[in-house]
Amino acid sequence: MMHAVGQVQLGKNGVTENFISTLKSHFENHRNVKVSVLRNLTRDKKEIQKISEKIIEELGDHYTAKIIGFTINIKRWRRARVEMENNSEQ
């Protein structure tokens, strides 16, 4: 069952290899994962945007992120974002 949303907390260590592998394991069971950015990491919206971009870069082309407050919602797609963007232009 892939409907439930996974949840992960991002603490003071930031985006580490261990954090990325934890995220990937969540995506084995979930299509969406919410990453809660804890206060001890940052309260800066621009910093959260950079963190989001770094996570997507680490995960690869099949993922997109949307930031709501201090939560980064990450979605896994079946097809890469690049393919999807190319198809919408045609």
C-alpha positions in Angstrom: 0.0 0.0 0.0 1.6 3.2 -1.1 -0.9 5.8 0.0 0.5 6.8 3.4 2.9 9.7 3.6 6.3 9.0 5.2 7.8 11.5 7.6 11.4 12.3 8.4 13.0 14.9 10.6 16.1 16.9 9.4 18.1 17.9 12.4 21.3 19.8 13.2 23.5 17.5 11.1 21.8 18.6 7.9 21.7 16.7 4.7 24.1 13.8 5.2 24.6 10.5 3.3 22.8 8.8 6.2 19.9 11.2 5.9 19.6 10.6 2.1 19.7 6.8 2.6 17.0 7.1 5.2 14.9 9.1 2.7 15.5 6.6 -0.1 14.3 3.8 2.2 11.1 5.7 2.9 10.5 6.0 -0.8 10.5 2.2 -1.1 7.1 2.3 0.7 5.8 5.8 0.1 5.4 8.0 -2.9 5.4 11.2 -0.8 7.7 12.0 2.2 7.4 15.0 4.4 10.7 16.3 5.8 10.4 18.5 8.9 13.2 20.9 9.2 13.9 21.2 12.9 14.5 24.6 14.6 18.1 23.7 15.6 19.1 23.5 11.9 17.6 26.8 10.6 14.6 29.2 10.7 15.6 30.9 7.4 13.3 30.4 4.5 16.1 30.8 1.9 18.2 28.2 3.7 15.3 25.8 3.6 15.1 26.4 -0.2 18.8 25.5 -0.5 18.3 22.4 1.7 15.4 21.4 -0.5 17.5 21.8 -3.7 20.3 19.8 -2.2 18.0 16.9 -1.3 16.5 16.8 -4.8 20.0 16.9 -6.3 21.0 13.9 -4.2 17.9 11.9 -4.8 17.9 12.4 -8.6 15.5 13.3 -11.5 12.5 11.4 -10.3 11.8 13.7 -7.4 10.2 17.1 -6.8 9.9 19.2 -3.7 7.5 21.8 -2.4 8.1 23.8 0.7 5.3 24.7 3.1 6.5 26.5 6.2 9.3 24.5 7.6 8.3 21.3 5.9 9.7 20.0 2.6 7.2 17.8 0.8 9.1 15.5 -1.6 7.3 13.5 -4.2 8.6 10.6 -6.3 7.5 10.4 -9.9 7.6 7.3 -12.1 9.3 9.2 -14.9 12.1 11.7 -14.6 11.3 15.4 -14.3 13.3 16.2 -17.4 11.2 13.8 -19.5 8.0 15.3 -18.1 9.1 18.8 -18.9 10.1 17.8 -22.4 6.7 16.2 -23.0 4.8 19.2 -21.8 6.6 21.4 -24.3 5.5 19.3 -27.3 
